[in-house]
Amino acid sequence: MQPVVTLIVIPEDARTRLVPEWAPQSAVLLAWPYADGDFSPWLTEVEATYCCIAEAVAARETLIVACRSASHRLNIEAALRARGVDLDRVRCVELPYNDVWVRDTAPLGVMGSAGPQLLDFRFNGWGGKYEHADDAALARRLHDAGVLGTTPLRAVDFVLEGGSVESDGAGTVMTTARCLLNPNRNPACTQEQIAARLREYLGADHVLWLEHGHAEGDDTDAHIDTLARFCSPDTIAYTTCDQPDDPLFGEFAAMAEQLATFRNRQGRPYRLVPLPMPRPIRSETGDRLPATYANFLIVNGAVLIPVYGDPADEVALERLADCFPDRERIAIDCLPLIRQYGSLHCMTMQFPAAIVPSERPCHRN
């Protein structure tokens, strides 16, 4: 199988780069679940997971929490205080949102010759699947509230979700054809035109198009952050399926074969680290949920790893610890999150150190 790669050459001094997740960070954003939202049947369990994530983040950098009202904020602050979280490290911002998956609705942080910038791509509810008017306005409202400091925000007339792209910070972006080439995103654009947009906005002069693999139950059309992740410029951790009777076995075998053909900008192969899949986790109606260990989050000094109460948890923890030898390994119970078809990386968004959040502990908007 030949690698699917788009190569575009642009001047070094003209490049804007999507900052890789392992770069120093100033803050992590999350949007807190609420009583009448999709997580309402499991709110207590979900909030416990959120508190674990909040504790891990706030110990290392600023935690930005979107909340829907003053009363919601007070309840969140009480939960965090009970957990022992230092509220001086927390910035609350009150604004409306439809869903909690800020990986796909928050602005993306990029660096260029003029300094940091926030990019507000269009969000269309993962291809028009869900109501999304408030989520589509989240990036602008965060910026208007001042919670992200003085970093300029640029609106981009192009549909793109943060979970659909992985950056090595040096000009390579990895994505999936199933998502970015899906006609429910940017139907008027060819693959070459989409690659040109990735070059223009994310500095991607080397695009790796993954054509195989998807997590059953994933309603994002195969976001890359459920499948394959850069752990460093030369290492990719990826989801595998080792059960031949699993319906996903063939797709993930083909994905592994294609990953082996990928080369970096210097023409060298990547170090590939396989991550097991947990046993199938099903919803109350019997649908398989898209649980993978690739949905980890890198923060300052640590990597937060989703676990699902499965024997494969420990294998994934060990393999990712090997990928991040200089970071603390923190397991996060994401079984409550997967009930709404997302996990740890999906519900968070990190910002690079150059994007300095507001000093105000809370802002009403």
ROSE-372386 format. One record per atom (N, C-alpha, C, O, CB): residue in one letter; x, y, z. Coordinates in steps of 0.02 Angstrom, whole numbers, plus 50000, padded with zeros to 5 digits. Glycine has a CB too. Layout:
<rs>
aXYZ;...
</rs>
This chain:
<rs>
m500424994050000;m500005000050000;m500445006250000;m500895006850041;m499525000050061;q500305010849955;q500695016949950;q500425022149999;q499815022650008;q500695019649879;p500865026150030;p500625031250076;p500235036650039;p500395038449983;p501215034450113;v499715039150073;v499335044750046;v499575051050080;v499445052050139;v498555043750056;v499925055250043;v500255061050071;v500155066950024;v500175066149963;v501015059750083;t500035072850052;t500035078850012;t500625083150033;t500685084950091;t499365082850021;l501065084749986;l501665088749999;l501585095549966;l501445095949906;l502305085149975;i501685100750005;i501655107649979;i502245111450007;i502375111050067;i500975111049998;v502605114949966;v503195118649988;v503015126049995;v502765129149948;v503785117749939;i503135128850055;i503025135950066;i503645138750102;i503995134950136;i502375137250108;p503775145250096;p504365148150128;p504345147250204;p503815147950235;p504415155550111;e504915145650234;e504955144450305;e504695150350346;e504335149350395;e505665142850326;d504865156450326;d504675162350365;d503935164250357;d503685168650392;d505105168250346;a503585160850311;a502875162350301;a502415157550337;a501805158250334;a502725162250227;r502705152750372;r502295147450400;r501975149450467;r502305152250511;r502715141250410;t501345147850472;t500995147850536;t500945140550556;t500805136250515;t500285151350532;r501045139050620;r501045132150642;r500495130850693;r500385134750739;r501735130350671;l500145125250683;l499715122650736;l500175119750790;l500555115150777;l499215117250709;v500125122450850;v500585120650904;v500445113450926;v499875111650938;v500515125550964;p500965109250933;p500855102350955;p500645102151028;p500795106751066;p501485098150944;e500305096951046;e500025096551113;e500555096051167;e500435098151224;e499555090651118;w501135093351152;w501655092651203;w502035099051217;w502445099251263;w502145087251183;a501925104351178;a502255110751191;a501995113751257;a501445112051279;a502135115751133;p502385118051289;p502155121151352;p501475124451343;p501335127651292;p502665126351376;q501055123751393;q500375126151391;q500245131451444;q500575131551496;q499875120351398;s499755135751430;s499535140551480;s498895138351514;s498785139751573;s499425147451449;a498465134651478;a497805133151504;a497485127351467;a497685125751411;a497355139251501;v496995124351499;v496555119351468;v495835121551481;v495655123551536;v496695112151497;l495435121151428;l494725122851432;l494305116551436;l494455111551404;l494515127151371;l493775116951476;l493245111951472;l492575115451484;l492545120751516;l493355106251524;a492035112551459;a491355115051468;a490995110151514;a490935104251499;a490975115851400;w490755112651571;w490485108251622;w489795105651601;w489385109451576;w490435112051689;p489655099251612;p488995096551596;p488465099651642;p488615102051696;p488995088851604;y487845099451619;y487305102851656;y486695098351660;y486625093451623;y487125109551622;a486255100051706;a485715095451727;a485235093551670;a485005087951668;a485325098551782;d485095098151625;d484625096551570;d484985095151505;d484675095551451;d484135102251561;g485625093551508;g486015091751449;g486005084351435;g485655080551469;g486725094251456;d486395082251386;d486405075251366;d486655070551420;d486495064551419;d486825074451305;f487055073051466;f487325068851519;f486875068351581;f487075065551632;f488005071451540;s486275071151577;s485845071551636;s485725064751670;s485685064651732;s485195074551618;p485655059151634;p485535052751670;p486125050451712;p486045046451758;p485355047451620;w486725053051696;w487325050651731;w487725056551760;w488335056151768;w487775046651683;l487385061951776;l487725068251792;l488215067451851;l488765070151848;l487215073651808;t488015063951903;t488455063151961;t489105059851942;t489645062051962;t488095059152017;e489065054351905;e489665050751884;e490095055051837;e490705055151843;e489485044251849;v489765058551791;v490145062651743;v490495068351779;v491075069851763;v489665065451688;e490155071451826;e490475076951863;e491075074451903;e491565078051912;e489965080351910;a491045068351928;a491615065451963;a492215064951917;a492785066351937;a491445058551993;t492105062851854;t492645062551805;t492905069551790;t493515070551786;t492405059151741;y492455074351782;y492665081151770;y493095083851827;y493595087251816;y492055085751760;c492905082151889;c493305084551946;c494005081551945;c494485084951962;c492945082752012;c494065075251925;c494725072051920;c495155075651869;c495745077051881;c494665064651902;i494855077151811;i495225080751759;i495415087751783;i495975089951773;i494815081051694;a494935091151814;a495065097951838;a495635098051889;a496055102451887;a494425100851869;e495645093151933;e496175092751984;e496855091851951;e497345095251969;e496045087052033;a496895087351902;a497525086051868;a497765092151829;a498365093651829;a497465080151821;v497315095651796;v497505101451756;v497705107251801;v498235110251792;v496925103551710;a497275108951849;a497395114851891;a498035114251932;a498305119351954;a496815116051937;a498275108251944;a498915107451980;a499505109351936;a500065110051961;a498985100252003;r499385110151870;r499945111151824;r499885117451780;r500385119851754;r500005105251779;e499275120051773;e499165125951731;e498475128651746;e498115125951788;e499235124151655;t498285133951712;t497625136951722;t497085132451694;t497165129551640;t497595143951690;l496545131951730;l495955128251707;l495405133351690;l495205137351733;l495705123151761;i495175133251629;i494615137651608;i493995133351605;i493985128151572;i494765141051538;v493465135451639;v492845131651642;v492275135751614;v492115141051640;v492695129551715;a491975133351560;a491365136351535;a490775133651575;a490725127651586;a491275134951459;c490345138151596;c489745136251634;c489155140351607;c489255145451575;c489845137451711;r488555138051620;r487975140851586;r487615146351624;r487215149951595;r487495135451571;s487765147051688;s487415152151728;s487795153351793;s488265149651809;s486675150051743;a487585158451830;a487905159851894;a487795154151943;a488255152351980;a487635166451924;s487195151251944;s487075145751990;s487475139551970;s487725135852013;s486325144051991;h487545138451905;h487955132851881;h488685133951903;h489015129251926;h487905132251804;r488925140051896;r489605141651917;r489705140251991;r490215137252010;r489775148851901;l489235142252032;l489305141252104;l489325133852122;l489705131652165;l488735144652142;n488925129852087;n488925122652099;n489595119552078;n489855115152112;n488355119252062;i489855121852022;i490505119451998;i491055121252047;i491475117052065;i490665122251929;e491055127452070;e491575129652117;e491545125652181;e492055123952211;e491505137052131;a490935124152204;a490855120152265;a491135113052255;a491465110352299;a490115119752286;a491005110152197;a491255103452182;a492025103452178;a492345098852203;a490965100852117;l492305108552147;l493035108952141;l493355110252209;l493875107452225;l493235114452092;r493045114552248;r493305115952315;r493315109552358;r493795108252394;r492895121552350;a492775105752353;a492735099552391;a493265094552369;a493495090452408;a492035096352384;r493465095052306;r493985090652280;r494685093052299;r495175089352290;r493925090152205;g494735099152326;g495385101852345;g495725105752290;g496315107152295;g495825096452366;v495345107552237;v495635111352183;v495725118652204;v495275121552234;v495185110952120;d496305121452189;d496445128452204;d496055132852156;d496215133152096;d497215129952200;l495535136252180;l495115140252136;l495475146352108;l495235149352061;l494495142352173;d496035148152137;d496435153552107;d496725151452040;d496935155752000;d497005155552154;r496745144952026;r496995142351961;r496425141351911;r496545139051855;r497365135751972;v495815143251931;v495225141851889;v494935148451864;v494855153251902;v494685137951928;r494785148751799;r494455154451769;r493775152151742;r493755148051696;r494885157651711;c493235154651770;c492565152851749;c492305158051699;c492435163951705;c492095152251809;v491935155651650;v491625160151602;v490915157651589;v490815151851571;v492045160551536;e490435162051599;e489725160251591;e489505161751519;e489535167551497;e489275163951642;l489295156751484;l489055157551415;l488645151451395;l488715146151427;l489655158651366;p488225152051344;p487835146251323;p488235141451279;p488675143551241;p487215148551286;y488095135051285;y488385130151240;y487905124251235;y487555122651283;y489095127851265;n487905121051177;n487475115251167;n487765108951197;n487415105051230;n487335114251094;d488405107851186;d488725101651205;d489395103051239;d489625108751240;d488825097051143;v489695097951266;v490305098851306;v490945097351268;v491495097751297;v490275094551368;w490895095451205;w491485092951168;w491885098851138;w491875099951078;w491275088151112;v492235102451183;v492565108651162;v493175107451118;v493435112151087;v492785112551223;r493415101251112;r493955099851065;r493765102150995;r494195104050955;r494135092351065;d493115101850981;d492885103250913;d492565110150905;d492415112250849;d492395098050892;t492445113650961;t492105120150957;t492535125950981;t492395131650965;t491475119850998;a493055124551020;a493495129851044;a493975132050988;a494075128350940;a493905127451106;p494265137950993;p494745140150942;p495395136250947;p495575133751000;p494895147650950;l495745135750890;l496395132350888;l496945137450896;l496925142850866;l496475128450822;g497445135850937;g498005140350948;g498565139050899;g498815133450895;g498255139651019;v498765144250862;v499315143550814;v499845148950828;v499705154050860;v499055144250741;m500445147650804;m500995152450812;m501245154350743;m501325150150699;m501565149450855;g501385160750734;g501655163250672;g502165168650685;g502345170050742;g501105165850626;s502405171750632;s502915176950639;s502665182950679;s503065186550709;s503165179150571;a502005184050678;a501715189650716;a501515187750786;a501235191850823;a501125192450679;g501645181550806;g501465179350873;g500885174550872;g500705171950820;g501305185350916;p500585173350931;p500035168450935;p499395171150906;p499275177250903;p499925166351008;q498975166550884;q498325168350856;q497835162750872;q498025156950876;q498365169650780;l497195164550880;l496665159650889;l496255159250825;l496045164350798;l496205161550949;l496155153150800;l495775152150739;l495085149450755;l495015144350789;l496155147450691;d494575152850731;d493875150950741;d493615147950676;d493335151550635;d493445157050764;f493695141450668;f493425138050610;f492675137250617;f492405137350673;f493765131150600;r492335136450561;r491615135250564;r491475128350593;r491835123450579;r491305135750494;f490955127950634;f490745121650663;f490025120350641;f489595124650650;f490795121750742;n489895114450612;n489225113150585;n488915106850617;n488525103350584;n489265112250509;g489085105650680;g488765100050715;g488965093250688;g488545088850681;g488025100750712;w489625092450673;w489895086250647;w489505084050584;w489265078350579;w489875080650701;g489455088750538;g489115087150475;g488365087650479;g488005083950445;g489305080250454;g488115092250521;g487395093450525;g487015088250564;g486405087550555;g487115093850458;k487355084550608;k487015079250646;k486635081850707;k486155078650729;k487525074150668;y486845087550735;y486565089850798;y486455097450797;y486755101050758;y487015087850857;e486015099650842;e485925106850852;e486595109850876;e486925106950919;e485355108250903;h486795115550847;h487475117850862;h487545125450860;h488115127950857;h487955114750812;a487005129150863;a487055136450856;a487505139450910;a487925143650895;a486365139650858;d487405137350973;d487825140051026;d488535137451024;d489005141151038;d487515138451094;d488615131151005;d489295128450998;d489685131950943;d490285133050949;d489265120950985;a489335133750889;a489665137150834;a489905144150854;a490365146850823;a489205137750774;a489595146950905;a489785153650929;a490255153350989;a490445158551015;a489165157550948;l490445147351011;l490835146751073;l491505150351069;l491685154051114;l490955139451089;a491875149451014;a492545152451009;a492495160151013;a492875163351049;a492885150350943;r492025162950976;r491945170250977;r491735172751046;r491985177851069;r491425172450924;r491285169151078;r491055171351144;r491615170751196;r491665175051240;r490455167151166;l492015165551192;l492595165051237;l493055171051228;l493285174051276;l492985158551225;h493185172851165;h493625178451151;h493315184951174;h493655189151205;h493775178751076;d492675186051160;d492335192151181;d492325192951256;d492355198551282;d491615192251154;a492295187351292;a492295187551365;a492975189351394;a493025191051452;a492065180951393;g493495189051353;g494165190851376;g494515185351414;g495065186551440;g494125196851418;v494225179451418;v494525174251459;v495175171651429;v495595168851465;v494035168451467;l495275172651364;l495895170451331;l496375176251322;l496825175951280;l495735167351263;g496295181351361;g496765186951360;g496685191151297;g496135192151271;g497475184451365;t497245193751273;t497235198451217;t497425195151150;t497505198751100;t497695204151231;t497495188651148;t497675185351086;t497135186551033;t496545185551047;t497775177751097;p497325188650973;p496825190050921;p496475183650898;p496775178350896;p497135193650862;l495835184450880;l495435178950853;l495305180150779;l495105185650760;l494765178150892;r495405175050738;r495295175550666;r494745170650646;r494815164650656;r495935174150627;a494205173150618;a493665168850593;a493875165850526;a494115169350482;a493005172750586;v493775159250519;v493975155650459;v493355152450429;v493015148550462;v494525150250475;d493205154150366;d492615151450332;d492765144650302;d492805143750242;d492385156350277;f492855139850347;f493025133050328;f492835128550387;f493005130150444;f493795132350310;v492495123050373;v492285118550427;v492865114150448;v493155110550407;v491675114150405;l493045114450511;l493595110350538;l493505109550612;l493375114450647;l494295113450521;e493575103450637;e493535102150709;e494225100350735;e494625097050701;e493035096350724;g494375102550796;g495035101350825;g495215094050830;g495795092250824;g495075104450892;g494715089750842;g494855082650848;g495025079250783;g495195073350782;g494275079250878;s494965082950727;s495085079950661;s495795080850636;s495965078350583;s494605082750611;v496215084450674;v496895085750651;v497395084650707;v497265086250765;v496955092950625;e497965081750690;e498535080750735;e499145084250705;e499285083550646;e498665073250746;s499505087950746;s500085091650722;s500725089550758;s500715088150818;s499985099150732;d501275089150720;d501925088050752;d502285094650766;d502845094550792;d502365083550708;g501975100250748;g502255106850761;g502795108950713;g503065114450718;g502525107050829;a502965104650665;a503515106050619;a503295105550546;a503705104550502;a504095101350631;g502645106150534;g502395106350466;g502015100150444;g501765099950389;g502945107350421;t501975095050487;t501595089050471;t500935089050508;t500925090050569;t502005082750487;v500395087950472;v499735086950502;v499475080250479;v499515078550420;v499245092750482;m499205076450526;m498905069950512;m498155070550521;m497915073450570;m499205064350558;t497775067650475;t497045068050477;t496755061850443;t497125057450422;t496795074550443;t496085061550439;t495765055950407;t495365058250346;t495035063450348;t495305052250456;a495405054350293;a495015055850234;a494275055150248;a493865058750219;a495215051250176;r494085050450291;r493385049250307;r493045055450336;r492445056450326;r493315043450355;c493425059550372;c493145065650401;c493245071650356;c492755074750334;c493465066950469;l493865073450341;l493985079650305;l493725079650234;l493565084950206;l494715081250305;l493695073850203;l493445073550134;l492695071850132;l492425070850078;l493835068350094;n492385071350189;n491675069850192;n491275075650163;n491395081450182;n491455068350264;p490795074450118;p490415079950089;p489985083750138;p489705088950121;p489985077350034;n489915081150200;n489525084850250;n489925090250285;n489665093550330;n489245080050301;r490555091250265;r490965096550295;r491065102350245;r490755107650252;r491655093750317;n491475101250195;n491625106550145;n491515103550075;n491995102050041;n492355109250153;p490885102750055;p490735098849995;p491005101849930;p491095098149881;p490005098249988;a491145108349929;a491385111449867;a492145110749858;a492415112749807;a491195118749865;c492485107949909;c493225107749907;c493475100849887;c493225095749910;c493515109649975;t493975100749844;t494335094649827;t494845093049881;t494965097149926;t494675095249757;q495145087149878;q495665085349926;q496245090349922;q496525092249973;q495915078249913;e496435092249862;e496985097049854;e496805103849884;e497235107049914;e497165097849780;q496185105949875;q495975112349904;q495965112149980;q496135116950013;q495295114349877;i495745106450007;i495745105750080;i496465105750107;i496605108850158;i495375099250101;a496915102250072;a497615102350092;a497895109450090;a498295111350133;a498025097850047;a497685113350040;a497915120250036;a497665124350096;a498015128650121;a497675123549971;r497055122950118;r496805126450178;r497205124450240;r497355128750282;r496055124850189;l497375118150246;l497775115950303;l498465119250301;l498745120850354;l497855108350302;r498735120250242;r499365123850235;r499295131050256;r499695133650294;r499625123350162;e498765134350230;e498675141450243;e498565142950317;e498845147750344;e498095144150203;y498145138950349;y497945140650417;y498345137050471;y498445139750526;y497225139150426;l498585130950457;l498925126950507;l499665125750491;l500015122450529;l498585120350516;g499905128450435;g500605127550417;g500775120550394;g501355118450399;g501035129350474;a500285116950369;a500395109950351;a500655109350280;a500255109250232;a499745105850359;d501305108850272;d501585107650206;d501695100150195;d501955098150143;d502245111350198;h501495096150244;h501565088850239;h500945085950273;h500905085850334;h502245086150272;v500475083550233;v499845080950260;v499815073350251;v499895070850196;v499235084350224;l499715069850306;l499645062550306;l498895060950310;l498565062450360;l500035059250366;w498635057850258;w497925056250253;w497815048850272;w498005044350235;w497645057650181;l497525047750330;l497365040950350;l496705038950319;l496195042250328;l497345040350429;e496705033450282;e496115031350244;e495725025650275;e495185023850251;e496325029350175;h495995022750329;h495665017050360;h495595018250435;h495945022350464;h496065010550347;g495135014450465;g495035014650537;g494475019250558;g494435024950536;g495665016750570;h494055016750601;h493555020850635;h493315017050696;h493295010850696;h492965022650587;a493135020750747;a492875017650808;a492115017050801;a491765022050790;a493065021850871;e491865010950808;e491145009950800;e490765014250851;e490945014450910;e490965002450809;g490255017750827;g489875022250870;g490115029350867;g489805033850895;g489895019850940;d490685030550834;d490965037250828;d490545041350779;d490505039650720;d491705037050804;d490235046750803;d489815050850760;d490175056950732;d489855061550707;d489195053050798;t490845056950737;t491245062450710;t491505060850640;t491875064950611;t491825064150756;d491325055150612;d491595052950548;d492345051650552;d492725053850508;d491445058150493;a492555048250605;a493255045850612;a493745051450626;a494205052650587;a493465042150550;h493655054850682;h494165059650704;h494815056050717;h494835050550745;h493925063450766;i495355059350698;i496015056450707;i496185055350780;i496585050850796;i496535061050675;d495895059350826;d496085058750896;d495785052650931;d495915051450990;d495885064850934;t495395048650894;t495185042150920;t495605036450890;t495535030650911;t494455040950904;l496035038150842;l496375032950802;l497125033150808;l497435028050825;l496185033650731;a497435038850795;a498175039250792;a498385046150816;a498095051150796;a498445037950721;r498885046350860;r499085052650891;r499845053350889;r500215048550900;r498835052950964;f500075059450874;f500785060950882;f500935061450957;f500595064950994;f500965067650846;c501445057750979;c501695058351047;c502325062551049;c502515065251101;c501835051451077;s502655063150992;s503255067150982;s503325067750906;s502945064550870;s503905064051017;p503805071650881;p503865072150809;p504015065550773;p503895064950713;p504405076950793;d504265060550810;d504435054250777;d504045048250801;d504195042550782;d505165052850785;t503535049250843;t503165043650873;t502415044650864;t502145049950878;t503335042950947;i502075039350841;i501355039250835;i501085033350875;i501285027650863;i501135038850760;a500625034750921;a500255029450956;a499595028450920;a499275033350901;a500145031251032;y499395022350911;y498805021150869;y498385015450897;y498635010950931;y499015019650797;t497735015550882;t497255010550904;t497325004250862;t497385004550801;t496545013350900;t497314998550896;t497334992050861;t496754987750884;t496454988950937;t498014988450874;c496604982750844;c496084977850862;c496394970950850;c496574969250794;c495434978750819;d496444966950903;d496784960450898;d496304954550900;d496504948850908;d497294959650953;q495654955950892;q495154950650892;q494894949650820;q494514953750796;q494564952350940;p495094944250787;p494884943250717;p494134942950706;p493894944350651;p495184936850691;d493754941250758;d493024940950750;d492694947650763;d492084948150758;d492744935750797;d493084952750780;d492804959450790;d492664962550722;d493094962150677;d493284963950832;p492074965650712;p491934968850647;p492434974150627;p492494975850568;p491244971850649;l492804976850676;l493284982150661;l493974979550643;l494414983450624;l493334986750720;f494074973050649;f494744970250641;f495064972050574;f495644974350572;f494724962650648;g494714971150520;g494994972450454;g495184979750444;g495714981250416;g494514970350401;e494744984250465;e494884991350457;e495514993450496;e495924997350471;e494284995450480;f495574990950557;f496154992950597;f496794989550573;f497334992450580;f496034991350670;a496744983650545;a497334980550515;a497574984550455;a498174985550446;a497174973250494;a497094986850414;a497274991050356;a497564997650379;a498025000350347;a496664992250311;m497305000450434;m497575006650460;m498305005850483;m498725010050469;m497145009150519;a498445000250518;a499124999050540;a499604998350480;a500165000750483;a499154992650583;e499374995050428;e499794994450368;e499945001250337;e500505002650316;e499444989950316;q499435005550335;q499555012150306;q500015016350350;q500445019950324;q498895015750294;l499925016050415;l500365019850460;l501095017850450;l501545022050455;l500155018750533;a501215011650435;a501905009250425;a502205012350362;a502815012550355;a501915001650420;t501785014750316;t502055017950256;t502175025450265;t502505028550223;t501575016850197;f501915028350318;f501995035550328;f502725037350342;f503085033750376;f501545037950386;r502925043050315;r503595045750326;r503545052950347;r503085056550328;r504025045050262;n504025055050388;n504025062050409;n504325066450354;n504495063850300;n504425062950475;r504395072850366;r504635077450315;r505355075850294;r505565077950240;r504585084550340;q505725072250335;q506415070350318;q506435063450284;q506975060850270;q506845070350381;g505845060550272;g505825054150238;g505925048050282;g506025042550257;g506325054050185;r505915048950349;r506025043350394;r505365040650420;r504885044350429;r506465045550453;p505325034050432;p504715031150460;p504625033150533;p505095035150567;p504735023450454;y504015032550556;y503855034150625;y503955028050670;y503885022350649;y503145036850631;r504105029350733;r504055024150783;r503305023350798;r502975028150818;r504475026050849;l503045017350789;l502335016050797;l502205012050860;l502505006850871;l502055012350736;v501755014550902;v501605011350966;v500865009250966;v500425013550969;v501755016251026;p500725002750964;p500025000450962;p499685000951030;p499984999251082;p499994993350937;l499075003251030;l498665003551090;l498084998651082;l497754998851031;l498405010851103;p497964994451132;p497414989651125;p496744993151127;p496694999051146;p497454984351181;m496224989551108;m495544991951117;m495244988551178;m495374982651190;m495114990651054;p494854992151218;p494494988751271;p493954984151242;p493774984851183;p494174993751320;r493714979551281;r493154975451259;r492564980051242;r492504985451270;r492964970251313;p492134977951196;p491574982251176;p491174984751236;p490964980951279;p491114978651128;i491074991251237;i490654994551288;i490024996751252;i490054999951200;i491025000751323;r489444995051280;r488824996251245;r488355000851284;r488365001151345;r488464989751230;s487955004451246;s487455008851276;s486875004851302;s486854998751294;s487215014051224;e486405008151334;e485815004851361;e485405001551306;e485034996751318;e485385009751399;t485465004051244;t485095001151188;t485504996051149;t485284993551097;t484865006651142;g486114994551173;g486524989451141;g487014991851089;g487384987851061;g486084984551111;d487034998451076;d487505001051027;d488205001251056;d488305002751115;d487285008151005;r488694999651015;r489394999851036;r489625007051041;r489485011150998;r489844995850988;l489985008551094;l490235015351107;l490975015851086;l491335010951091;l490145017251181;p491185021751063;p491855022351031;p492425023451080;p492775028551078;p491845028050983;a492535018651125;a493065019351175;a493735017451146;a493825011851121;a492905014951236;t494225022051148;t494915020451129;t495385023951177;t495195028851210;t495055022651055;y495995021351182;y496495024351225;y496885029951190;y497275033451222;y496975019051250;a496775030651125;a497105036051088;a496835042951108;a497135048051089;a497025035051014;n496285043151144;n495975049551162;n496275052551226;n495905055251267;n495225048551170;f496925052051233;f497275054751292;f497395062351283;f497335064951228;f497955051151302;l497555065651338;l497695072851339;l498385074051369;l498535071551423;l497155076751379;i498805077751333;i499455079751359;i499395086551393;i499115091151364;i499995080051302;v499645087151454;v499675093551489;v500385094551515;v500805090251506;v499155093851549;n500515100251545;n501185101651570;n501395096351621;n501085095651674;n501215108651602;g501905092651605;g502195087851652;g501815081351660;g502005077151701;g502245090951717;a501275080351622;a500875074251632;a500505072451567;a500435076551522;a500365075251689;v500285066251565;v499825064051512;v499235060851547;v499315056251587;v500175059051460;l498635063251531;l498015060651559;l497745055351511;l497645056751452;l497495066351572;i497635049351536;i497485043551494;i496795040851511;i496665039351570;i498015038051501;p496345040251463;p495685037451478;p495725030051494;p496085026351461;p495205038651419;v495355027951545;v495285020751560;v494555019151567;v494135023651579;v495675018851625;y494385012751559;y493685010751553;y493515004651597;y493015001351585;y493525009151481;g493925003351648;g493784997551690;g493864991051653;g493474986351663;g493094997951719;d494374990651610;d494474984951566;d495174982151577;d495624986051595;d494364986951492;p495294975651567;p495974973051573;p496484976351528;p497074976451544;p495964965651559;a496254979151472;a496714982551426;a496954989251453;a497434992051427;a496384983551358;d496624991851505;d496834998351533;d497574998451550;d497935003051531;d496424999951595;e497804993351585;e498504993351608;e498994992851551;e499534995851554;e498614987551657;v498814989151499;v499254988751441;v499324995551408;v499874997751391;v498974983651390;a498764999051400;a498785005751370;a499175010551414;a499565014651388;a498065008351360;l499085010151479;l499455014551524;l500205013451519;l500595018251517;l499225013551597;e500415007251515;e501135005651511;e501425008051444;e501975010951443;e501244998051518;r501065007051390;r501325008951325;r501355016551317;r501825019151287;r500905005951269;l500865020051344;l500885027251339;l501405030251387;l501695035451373;l500195030251354;a501515026951444;a502055029151488;a502725028851453;a503155033051463;a502065024951553;d502815023751411;d503435023151372;d503485028551320;d504035030651302;d503465016251339;c502915030851294;c502915036351245;c503075043051277;c503325047551243;c502245036651209;f502925043751341;f503015050151377;f503425049051440;f503165049951495;f502325053351394;p504065047151433;p504455045251492;p504575050951540;p504725049651599;p505115042551470;d504525057151517;d504655062851561;d504015065951590;d504035071251621;d505035068151523;r503445062651580;r502815065251606;r502495060351654;r502555054251646;r502335066851547;e502155062951703;e501775058751748;e501185055651711;e500875058851669;e501535062851810;r501045049451727;r500475045851697;r499885046251745;r499935044151802;r500665038551682;i499315048851721;i498715049651763;i498135046251728;i497925048351673;i498565057151777;a497865041051759;a497285037451731;a496645041151751;a496555043051808;a497275030151756;i496205042051702;i495565045451713;i495005040651693;i494985038251637;i495525052151672;d494545039351739;d493975035051724;d493515038551675;d493165043351693;d493595033151789;c493495036251613;c493095039351561;c492495035251540;c492175036651490;c493515040751501;l492335030151580;l491735026251566;l491105030651567;l490675029651524;l491665020551617;p491045035451613;p490455039851610;p490435044051546;p489895045151518;p490445044351670;l491015046451522;l491035050751463;l490835047051400;l490495049751357;l491715053851454;i491055040751394;i490945037051332;i490215035651320;i490015033851265;i491335030451333;r489805036451372;r489085035451363;r488775040451315;r488235039351287;r488735035851429;q489115046151305;q488895050951255;q489375051251196;q489435056451162;q488815057951287;y489735045651184;y490115044651122;y490735048951117;y490965050451062;y489665046051063;g491015051051174;g491635054751174;g492055052751234;g491815049151278;g491505062251173;s492675055251236;s493105053551292;s493525059651312;s493335065351299;s493565047551275;l494095058351342;l494485063451376;l494725069051330;l494645074951346;l495085060351409;h495035067351274;h495295072351229;h494725076451198;h494785082451188;h495715069151174;c494175073051184;c493605076351152;c493315082051194;c493075087051166;c493055071351138;m493335081451260;m493015086451303;m493495091651331;m493315095251378;m492655083051359;t494095092051304;t494585096851327;t494905100451268;t494905097851212;t495125093451370;m495185106351281;m495595109751231;m496145113551266;m496015117551311;m495165114651187;q496765112151247;q497345115451277;q497535121651236;q497385122051176;q497945110551281;f497855126351268;f498105132351235;f498845133051248;f499075132051304;f497715138751259;p499235134851197;p499965135451205;p500145141151252;p499745145651263;p500295136551136;a500745140751278;a500965145451331;a500925152751309;a500825157151351;a501675143851351;a500995154051245;a500985161051221;a500295164151224;a500225170251220;a501235161351150;i499775160051231;i499085162551238;i498945162951312;i498815157851344;i498565157951200;v498965168951339;v498935169951412;v498215171351432;v497935176451411;v499405175651434;p497905167151474;p497215168351494;p497155174251541;p497645176651570;p496935162251527;s496545176651548;s496395182251593;s496575180451664;s496575174651684;s495655184051588;e496745185651703;e496895184751774;e496265184451815;e496285182651874;e497345190251799;r495685186151786;r495075186351824;r494845179151839;r494855174951794;r494525190151786;p494645177751901;p494435170951917;p493765169051887;p493625163151880;p494395170251991;c493345173851868;c492705172251838;c492465178251798;c492605183951816;c492185170151892;h492095176751745;h491815182151703;h491115180251682;h491005174751657;h492255183451640;r490635184551693;r489955183251672;r489845186251604;r490035191951591;r489445186151723;n489545182251560;n489425184551491;n488715182851469;n488515184451413;n489935181451442;
</rs>
